[in-house]
Amino acid sequence: MNAEVRQLETRVERLWREFCEARAHALGSNSIDDGVAAGRAWSRFLAEFVGDRETRTAVHGGVPIRK
């Protein structure tokens, strides 16, 4: 029997990894669209630690959110 042990990735670890990958991609491409995607990945990571409204205020400086 060939048993392989795999570590499960937590949600926070996944969000952090996704941000790091998006940031690296944006730095490599110098594309504003890639930078925006990295910023959104950062925002999703932050949202794990504070409430949604608090995150928007902290990240966007109280800029009104379009509905």
C-alpha positions in Angstrom: 0.0 0.0 0.0 1.4 3.4 -1.0 0.2 5.9 1.5 0.8 9.5 0.8 0.3 12.1 3.6 -0.8 15.5 2.5 -1.2 18.5 4.6 -4.5 20.3 4.3 -4.3 24.0 3.5 -6.3 26.3 5.8 -8.4 29.1 4.3 -6.0 31.7 5.7 -3.1 29.9 4.2 -4.8 29.6 0.8 -5.7 33.3 0.8 -2.1 34.2 1.8 -0.7 32.0 -1.0 -3.1 33.5 -3.5 -2.1 37.0 -2.6 1.6 36.2 -2.8 1.2 34.6 -6.2 -0.9 37.6 -7.5 1.6 40.1 -6.1 4.5 38.3 -7.7 2.6 38.2 -11.0 1.8 41.9 -10.8 5.4 42.9 -10.0 6.6 40.8 -12.9 4.1 42.1 -15.4 3.8 45.8 -14.3 0.2 45.6 -15.4 -2.3 47.8 -13.6 -4.9 45.1 -14.0 -2.6 42.5 -12.3 -2.0 45.1 -9.6 -5.7 45.5 -9.0 -6.1 41.7 -8.9 -3.3 41.5 -6.3 -5.0 44.3 -4.3 -8.3 42.3 -4.3 -6.4 39.2 -3.1 -4.9 41.3 -0.3 -8.4 42.5 0.6 -9.8 39.0 0.7 -6.9 38.0 3.1 -7.6 41.0 5.4 -11.3 40.1 5.5 -10.4 37.0 7.4 -9.4 39.0 10.4 -11.9 41.9 10.5 -15.4 42.5 9.5 -16.3 43.4 6.0 -17.2 47.1 6.7 -14.1 47.5 8.8 -11.9 46.0 6.0 -13.3 48.4 3.4 -12.7 51.4 5.7 -9.2 50.3 6.6 -8.2 49.4 3.0 -10.0 52.0 1.1 -10.0 54.9 3.6 -13.7 55.2 4.0 -14.4 55.6 0.3 -18.1 54.9 -0.4 -18.7 51.5 -1.9 -20.7 51.4 -5.2 -23.8 49.3 -5.1 
